[in-house]
Amino acid sequence: MNKLPELIFNESKEGKIGYSFSETEFPDDIISLDDQYRRDGQNLEDFPQLSEVEIVRHYTNLSHLNHSVDSGFYPLGSCTMKYNPKINEAIAGWEEFSAHPYAPLKLVQGNLEIMNTLEKWLKDVTGMAGFTLTPAAGAHGEFTGIKIIRAHLAAKGNPRKIILIPDSAHGTNPASAHFSGYEVKEIPSNENGILDVASLEAHLNEDVAALMMTNPNTLGVFERNIVEISQALHKNGSLLYMDGANMNAFMGIVKPGDLGVDVLHLNLHKTFSTPHGGGGPGSGPVGVTEELLPHLPVPVISKQGDLYHAAYFNKGLGRVKNFYGNFLIMVRALVYLMSIGKENLRKVAEDAVLNANYIRKNLENDLDLPYKFKSLHEVVFSDKGLNVKTLDIAKRLLDFGIHPFTVYFPLIVHGAMMIEPTETESKETLDIFIRTMKTILKEAAEDPAKLQNAPYSTPVRRLDEVLAARQLALKWEKKQE
Ligand SMILES: *Cc1c(COP(=O)(O)O)cnc(C)c1O
C-alpha cells in the first residue's frame, strides 16, 4: 500500500468551510507503472529525430486532413455540429481562470461564481430546480441522471427494476440505463414517430422506475403527448427522464420543467456551442426537480452570504467526476449564453428548425420521407427506392467537401439519413448542400458504380470501418529490421 495525501473539505455547524489533509491508502498497482510502458533507460536510438519545421509540417498537414465545422458544412444528425464561436475560446483562455482544483475556495471565488451563474442560466432555460455541472458528456449525464432516480426511489423504499425507452430514443439511453443497474424495455413509437399514452400505459407496472425519452426524438419529431405521459408516469410512482441533447430545437420556447420532466441532461457541446470530441472534453449537466435535489452528486456549489462554496455532503451519489467537471467548457458555454442573450435563445431554436425544414422541403421530392410530422431540428430520410445504399451517398458527399449526415440511425428507419444543419449555416450553404444532394442522386440513377466506389478525393478511400474502430494504430512502433 502507498500513502497519498488527500484534501478533505468540511463545513462547521456555523457554515464555515475548512479543509484538511488526510493520508489515504492506495494499493501499489494503482500508481506503479508496468515496466513495459516505461521509456526511461530504454535505448531510443531508432526514435524519429525531427527538426521543428518537420514536426510543424507533419501536424499542420495532419490537421488539414480533418473535416471540421471551421472547414465546411457538417450536418451530422443528432450531434448539433453548430459553429463554436472564437470568443468562447478567447475567454476560456484567460489565465485568471486556470486554478489548481485543490485551491482554497476563497481564492477561486470567481470560478465558483461562473459555475453558479451557468447553473442559473440552465435552470432558467429548462425550468429545472437545480443542476449538477460535473458529468463530462451526454451519456455520462444520462448515467448520473438514472443513478439519481435510483437513489430517490431507493430512499422511498424500492429502487424498482425497469426503465422504459421508446424505439426512437438515442442509442446511449439503453446503455446508460443498463449500466445504472436497470433492465431496459423498449416501447414502439406510433406511425407518426411519437409515443402515445395508451402504448406507454400498457407497459406501466410497479416495477417501472422511469421512462427515458429523447425529445425531440431521433426522428426530429416533438413528443407532443409529453404532458399526459408525465402524468401517467407520476400516477404510477415512476419518473420521467428527458434526454435533452436536442434542446437546440426548442430552447427559449418550451421549458422541460413545465412539461413534467423530473430529470434531464443537456449537452453543452451541442446546444451551447462548446467543441465536440477531438475539439475538447464534453459536458453533460443534469437538471432535476426540487424533490430530487438532495440526490445530486457532489460538489454542490451555492452562495452563502458573500461567499460561494462547494459542499461535499449530500444524500446523493458522491462524485461522478473528479473535481468540478470540465470547468473551462462551462466558461465557454456561459460566454455563449451571455453573448447570445436570453431574449435571442428562441431565435436560435427557430432558425435551427427553419434550416432543417428548408432542407426537408427541398429534398422531399427526391428522397423518401418516412415520418411526415413536422420536423424540428433535424430531418430523417430513408433509402427506399434508391439503387445505391445510404453509405454510398454519404461517401460521395466527401468528394464535394461536405461531411456526411448521420447514417443508419435511428434504427427504425431503413437506411436512415439523418440531417441536422443547425442555425449557424447560411441559406447559401444549405443551397449548396441541396444542389449537391440532387447531383449525387442523379449520379446514382445514371451510374451507381460511381457512388459505390466513392470517395475519390480523400487521403484514404473506403475503410474497413469495423476494423479501423477496433484496432486503432495510434502509437509509433519500432521498425522490424
Ligand atoms: C449526442 C447525444 C447523446 C450522447 O451525448 P455524448 O456527449 O455523445 O455522450 C445522447 N442523446 C442524444 C439525443 C444525443 O444527440
The ligand as a Gaussian input file, in Angstrom:
#p B3LYP/6-31G(d) Opt

LIG

0 1
 C      -25.212000      13.179000     -28.559000
 C      -26.375000      12.629000     -27.883000
 C      -26.234000      11.896000     -26.694000
 C      -24.891000      11.495000     -26.113000
 O      -24.047000      12.559000     -25.815000
 P      -22.465000      12.314000     -25.724000
 O      -21.915000      13.611000     -25.250000
 O      -22.020000      11.949000     -27.111000
 O      -22.227000      11.212000     -24.746000
 C      -27.378000      11.453000     -26.086000
 N      -28.594000      11.702000     -26.603000
 C      -28.768000      12.407000     -27.746000
 C      -30.150000      12.657000     -28.273000
 C      -27.675000      12.892000     -28.431000
 O      -27.845000      13.565000     -29.572000

